[in-house]
Amino acid sequence: MSNQLPPEPEKDRSERWLLTYADLITLLLIFFIVLYTISKQDVAKFEQIAESLNSALTGSKEIIGDSAGPSMIPGFHGFNLPVTDTVEDEQEEDMMEEIKRKVQELVKREGLQASISVTREERGVVVRIVDHVLFRSGYADLTPQADRILKAIGKILLINKDQYIRIEGHTDNIPISNHRFPSNWELSAARATNVLRLFAEKSGIDQRLLSGVGYGEFRPIADNSTDGGRAKNRRVEIVILSSKFNPSESQHTNNY
């Protein structure tokens, strides 16, 4: 008689996937409990985590590596989620559009559509004024019309009292040389400065937000070989700067 034991019955392995599935469900449950807890504390942080999770699942490369601050999940250091400025950007965009619209309304009321344009560019809202609206030919002193128009524009710019404003002076390529302005550099800079001073002294704009620059003839927007082109190039541009184009001085704090 043989002492061999009968073979063990073959184990049914068809449902082993249930173990993996159960582990996955458990991990997801824990993860969403953490998300829910965080969301109860700070809805904004919850939204950031949700966006980052979505980016991770869709293969985006923009979710990891922000050094702005520590992880939002205590004890978890795998993610440093980016701090988004979406709300601030939208608010700035709304104010930019309001400034643009109100200046356009002013220009239309004054019948100056052929002499003043208002455009939205990447650097901000640009109010472009041809020189004869503001100055006599070859001069930098503001005319009475310029005083009135610029004060009206200045009131509109107060919609956002924290926005940086750059005044740019431009000329055509015809050389100038007189007792006041040896070259177009001086003329363009003087014109920009006089517009700046009016904003500072008569419009109530914070002087720390103002800057002026003279570009002379070197940033034309039209062909200097024609009278019409040169007329377009003789201009002052008032640039209401987007926050990402703010002057570097705004990033520094003076301690006295």
Secondary structure, DSSP 8 states (H G I E B T S, - for coil): -------------TTTHHHHHHHHHHHHHHHHHHHHHHHHH-HHHHHHHHHHHHHHHHT-SSSS---SS--SSTT--S-------HHHHHHHHHHHHHHHHHHHHHHHHHT-TTTEEEEEETTEEEEEEEGGGT--TT--S--HHHHHHHHHHHHHHTTSTT--EEEEEE--SS---SSS-SSHHHHHHHHHHHHHHHHHHHS---GGGEEEEE-TTSS-SS-TTSHHHHHHHSEEEEEEE-GGG--GGGG-----
